[in-house]
Amino acid sequence: MSLTEGVVEILSEEARKQGFSRVKTVWLEIGILSGVEPEAMEFCFDAATRGTLAEGAKLEIIRTPGQGWCLDCGKTVALIERFGACPECGLYHVQMVAGDEMRVKELEVE
């Protein structure tokens, strides 16, 4: 719930900066390695937006893949879990470079 409330705070802040009064659609990008459950965000969204400029808005969640850079083989590889082995060489020296983010990607506003 607190993550969803944080998104609503971002929407309110952007409304003050950009001068819109209503949010119709929110596109939220969530990395598969972020630890954020999209279903939980969807479940909480209606309650968190009630009485705000985003009440009744549609939430669109975009899942982004995990990606890492292997320090041993020097390749950029797909990651399906944090601290997983490199799918190319099998070693565990993979630095995550994408897939752990959560951000408001786009808004449709009035």
C-alpha positions in Angstrom: 0.0 0.0 0.0 2.8 2.4 0.8 4.3 2.0 -2.6 1.0 2.8 -4.2 0.6 5.8 -1.9 4.1 7.0 -3.1 2.9 6.8 -6.7 -0.1 9.0 -5.8 2.2 11.5 -4.1 4.3 11.6 -7.3 1.1 12.3 -9.3 0.1 15.1 -7.0 3.6 16.7 -7.2 3.6 16.5 -11.0 0.1 18.1 -11.1 1.4 21.0 -9.1 4.4 21.4 -11.3 2.7 20.9 -14.7 -0.8 22.3 -13.9 -3.1 19.4 -14.7 -6.1 18.6 -12.6 -7.0 15.0 -13.3 -5.1 11.8 -14.1 -6.8 9.4 -16.5 -4.2 6.7 -17.0 -0.9 5.9 -15.3 1.7 3.7 -17.0 3.9 2.2 -14.2 7.1 0.4 -15.2 8.0 -2.3 -12.7 11.2 -4.4 -13.1 10.8 -8.2 -12.6 13.7 -8.1 -10.1 12.3 -5.1 -8.1 10.4 -7.2 -5.5 7.2 -5.3 -6.3 4.2 -7.4 -7.0 2.1 -5.9 -9.8 -1.0 -7.6 -8.6 -0.6 -5.9 -5.2 -0.1 -2.5 -6.9 -3.3 -3.0 -8.9 -5.2 -4.2 -5.8 -4.2 -1.1 -3.8 -4.5 1.5 -6.6 -8.3 2.2 -6.3 -8.1 2.6 -2.5 -4.9 4.8 -2.7 -6.4 7.1 -5.3 -9.8 7.5 -3.7 -10.4 11.2 -3.1 -7.4 12.3 -5.2 -6.8 13.7 -8.7 -6.3 10.1 -9.8 -9.6 8.7 -8.6 -11.0 6.5 -11.3 -7.7 6.5 -13.2 -6.6 3.4 -15.1 -3.4 1.7 -14.0 -1.3 0.1 -16.8 1.7 -1.9 -15.6 4.6 -2.6 -17.9 7.0 -5.4 -16.7 10.6 -4.8 -17.6 13.1 -7.7 -17.9 16.1 -8.2 -15.7 19.5 -7.7 -17.2 23.0 -8.0 -15.9 26.6 -7.8 -16.9 28.8 -10.8 -16.2 32.2 -9.8 -14.7 33.7 -13.1 -15.7 32.7 -13.5 -19.4 32.0 -9.8 -20.1 28.6 -10.3 -21.6 25.3 -8.6 -21.0 22.8 -11.3 -20.1 19.2 -11.7 -19.2 18.5 -12.2 -15.5 15.4 -14.0 -14.1 16.5 -13.8 -10.4 18.7 -11.6 -8.2 22.1 -13.1 -7.5 21.6 -15.8 -10.1 24.3 -17.4 -12.2 25.3 -16.1 -15.6 23.4 -18.1 -18.2 26.5 -17.9 -20.5 29.3 -19.1 -18.2 27.5 -20.4 -15.1 29.5 -18.2 -12.7 27.9 -15.9 -10.1 29.7 -12.6 -10.7 26.8 -10.9 -12.4 26.1 -7.2 -11.7 22.5 -6.3 -12.2 22.0 -3.4 -14.6 18.2 -3.4 -15.2 15.0 -4.9 -13.9 15.0 -3.6 -10.3 13.3 -0.3 -11.0 9.8 1.0 -10.5 8.9 4.3 -12.1 6.0 6.3 -13.5 6.7 6.1 -17.2 3.8 8.0 -18.6 0.6 9.8 -17.6 -2.6 10.7 -19.5 -4.0 13.8 -17.9 -6.6 16.6 -18.2 
